[in-house]
Amino acid sequence: MGDAVVGSVTDYAGLQRPVSRPMVRVVSGTRSQPERYFGVDAAAMRRILVHEARVHAVPGRELRDLGDALLVHDPRDRDPFWNRVEAIRWPVEPAAFDRRLDELMVQFATLERRPHVWASPGYDSPDDLVARLVGAGFEDVGAGLVMILVDADAPRSITRDAVAANDDVTIERFARMSGEPAERAAADVVDVLLDAFGVEESRGAAIRAETMASLRHPWFTHYLVRWRGEPAAAARRATFDGLSYVSSVGTAPAARGRGFAGLVTAAAAADAVDAGSDHVSLGVFAENERAIRLYRRVGFEVLGRPAPDLLLIG
């Protein structure tokens, strides 16, 4: 199974979803698949979104439950990725909706951030939320997909078979670490991510700091696939409150084409299942068909419709 840099919508400063990408419009599911919900209702979806937002709030960011939406805010970083509203349940009636939108605009202005909404079509309220926001001046700067694990056996099989078949491949897990061992683990993980995503070395310090923070934190496990002893692929899993979120999947350029992105994703997903997670999820760009195919081979499927990333322009 070949692979490339297939990364999820990642959690690290410098690796996150860009906000200047061209608009992508996908009407339903993916370009070749109808939308499917796998029994995930609005309450379960909000639980998944809250879980992801709590992951993104580590370290040092704020997560506010507004009652009818979630607000993620970074007091230091102005990047829209870290400053957004999602899981919206606003009034359907036009006047009440407009008042709520005005209140949101004021809130973002108070924070000195550009208004930014992650939509979840099929789960948000009102149903035409995206159309209303576009009419108010928001633009879709790149749709994303939520994928959930629907085949719990696939990641176990992939992990078991890959390690058994290749003595040159090992999988390491790093969690609840500090001090020098954490520094060594972070160095290997970050080296893979910087190479995989082509991140400038100037962002390396921020990514290392976040990696160190998550290595200490009880929610997180980092995964590193080694090939012939060298770091080849990395991923991160956050597991708490009965859910797991996989992110930051990347393969070093020298190790691509050997299935390591699928293997490191499978290792994280298999451990999430073994931890008793009700749902295991990840995020991916809607246009990244290669990554979607890879995640499907690991046992994930697209949940619902593409989620527009709506930013107020101008």
N, C-alpha and C positions, 0 to 999 in steps of 0.2 A: 504494500500500500504506500504510494508516494505521498509526500506532503510538502507544504510550503509554509510560509509564515501565515498562519490561519487565524491569528489571535482573536479572542473575544473582545468585546468592548471592555477595555481593561481598566484597572483601578489605580494605575500609577501615574503620577505627574510626569508628563512628557510622552506617555504612551496612549493617552486617552483618545476618544473619538474626536476627530477634528471637526471644527464648526464651519469650515469654509469649503467643504466638498460640494460638488455639483448636486443639484436636486435629483433624487432618485424616486420614481413613482412606480410602485408595484401594487397592483389592484387588490390581489387576494392571495394569501398564503405566500408561496414563492412563485416564480415565473411558471413553474410547471406543476404546482401542487395547490389544491383547494385548501381553504382555511379549515383547521381542525382544532378542537378545544380539549380533548382527552379528559373530559369530566372536570376541568378546572373552571369553577364558576367565579363570579365577581369577588366573592369573599376570599377564595383561595388565591386569586390573582393579586389582590391587594396584599395578602400575606407575603407572597413572593416578592412583590415590589418593595414592601417595607423591609424585608430581609436584605435585598440587594442594596437599598439605600443605607441601611445600617452598616453594611460592609464598606460602602463608599465613604461613610463618615469617619472611618478609622484611617489615620489618626488625625485628630485636631480639627475636624470639620463638624458642622452642626446639622442635626436632623430635627426638623420641627414638624410635628403632626398638627396641621391646621384644622383638623376635623373633617374637612371636605377635600383635602389634598395633603401631599407631603412636600416639604421644602428642604432641599439640601443646599447648604451655604458654606462656602469657604471664606473666612474673614481675611485670608492673606492672598489667595489666588483668584484673579478675576475671570479666569477661563470659564466660559459658560457650562462646560461639562460638570464642574463642581458647584454650579449655582443654577438650580433648576427646580421646577415644580412637576410632580407626577401624581398618578393615582387620583385623578380629579373626579369628584362627584359634585358637580355644580347644578344649580337650578336649570330646568328646561325653559321656563318662561323667559322670554327675551329680555325684559327689563331687569329682572332679578339676575339673569346671567351677566348682563352688561355691568351691573353694579359690582358683582363679584370680580369681574375682569378689571374694572377700575381699581378696586381695592388691591388686586394683585400687582398692578402697575405701580401703585404707590409703594407697596412693600418692596418691590425690586429697586425703585428709586431711592428708598430709604437705605437700602443695602449698597447702593451705588453699583448695581449690577444690571446687565441687560436682561429683560424678560425672556425666559426660556422655559419651554414646556416639553416634557417627554410624554407623548400621547400613547394610549393603549386602546386602539380601536377594538370595539367589541366588549370592552370593560368600562371605559370612561362614561361619564354622564355630563352633558347630554350626548346622545348617539352621534350627533353631527358636530361634536366639539372641534374637530380638525377644521372643518369648513368654516365654522364661526371664527376661529382664531386666524385663519388665512384671510378672511374678510376684514379682520381687525389689523392686518399688516404683518402678521407672522409669516415666515417662509420656512418650508421644509428643507433643512440643510443636510439631510442624509438619513434615510429610514433604517431602522434596526429591527432585528427579530429576537424574540425570546424563544429558546429551545429548551425542552424538558426531556429528561430521560424516561423513555417508555419501555425499554428492554433492559431489565436489570442484569440479565445474564451476559449480555454482549461485552460489557467492559471487563468483567471477570475473565471471560474466555480470552479476550485479546491480551490482557496483562499476563495471564498464565502461559499462554502459548508463545508469546514473544520472548519472554525471559528464558523459557525452557529450550527454545530453538536456537538461541544465540548467546554463546558465552561472552561475547564482547559487549553485551548490553546489560546494564544494571539500572535499577530504579531506587533512588534515595528519597527519603521523606524527612523533612525538617519541621519541627514544631516545638513550641515552648522552650526556646533557646535564648541564651544571652551570652554576653562576654565574647571571648575569642572564638568559640565554636560557631556562634551566630554570625560573627564577622566573616568567617571562612565560607559558611553556607551562603550568606548574602552575596559575597563576591562572585561565587560561581553562578548563582541564579541571575544576578544583575548582568553579568557579562553576556549570558545567553540572550537576555531580553534586549540589551542595547544593540547587539548584533542583529537579532531577529527583526527588530522594528526600525532599525536604522536611526536610532535616537542619537542626537548630538551628545558628545561627552559632557558638555556643560550641564545637561540635565541629569547626569549620572548620580550626583550627590543627593538630589531629591529622591531619586528612585531607590538608592541604597538606604536612605533614612526611612522610607516607607517600608522597605523590605525588613529592616531591622525591627521596626515597630510591630509588624505583623508576625515576625518570628517569635516575639515575646508574648503576643496576644493569644489567649486560649482558643479563640475561634478558628485560627488559621493553620493550615499545613501547606508547606511549599514542596513541590515535587521537582526532582531533577533526574532526567535520564542521562546516563553516561554511556558513551560509545567508545570502546577501547580506552577507557579511563578518563576521557575528556568530556566536559559538559556539552550536551547535545540539544536538549529540549527542556523546557520548564513550564510549570503551571502552578496555580494556587487554588486551594479549596477553602471556603469558609463554611463551617458547619455549626449551627446553633439553633435553638428553638424549633427543632424538628425539620429543618430545611438545610440544603447545601447549595452553594453557588460556586461555579468553577470559572476562573478567569485567568488572564495573563498567560495565555498559551502561545508559546513561540518556539521556533527551532533555529539553532545557529545555522548560518548559510552553508558551512562546510559539511553539515550533517543532514541536509535536506534530501528528500527523495527516498528515505529509508523507513518511513512510517512512524517516526518518533513523535510527531505531534499527536497522532492518534493514540499512541501508546501512553504518553504522559496524561492525555485527557482521560483515557480509560482507567489509568491507575487512580486518578482523583475521583472519578465517578464510582468506581468499584468500592473505594473506601467510604464514599458518601452513602452508598447503599448499605454497607456493613454497619455504618453508624446509625442506621434506622431512619434515615431521612424520608419524610413524606414525599417531597419533590426534590429533584436535583436539576438545577437550571444553569443556563449560560446565555450570553448575548453575542450576537454576530451581526455584521452589516448585511443588509438585505441583498446587496449586489455581490456579496462574496460567495458565489455559488460553489467554489472549490471547498471552502471551509464548511459550508452547509452539508455538502456530500460527505466530507470527512466525519463530521459530527454525527451524521446519520449512521455511518458504519459503526460508530461507537455505541449507538443505541438511542440517540436523541432524535426528536422530531420538532418541527416548527409548531409553536403554540399560537393559534389564532392568526391575526393579520400583521403585516409590517407596522411598526410603530414610528410614525413621523417624529423627527427631531425639530421642533418648531422654535425658531428664534425671531424676535422682533427686530426687523431690519430698518435702519434709518433713524 
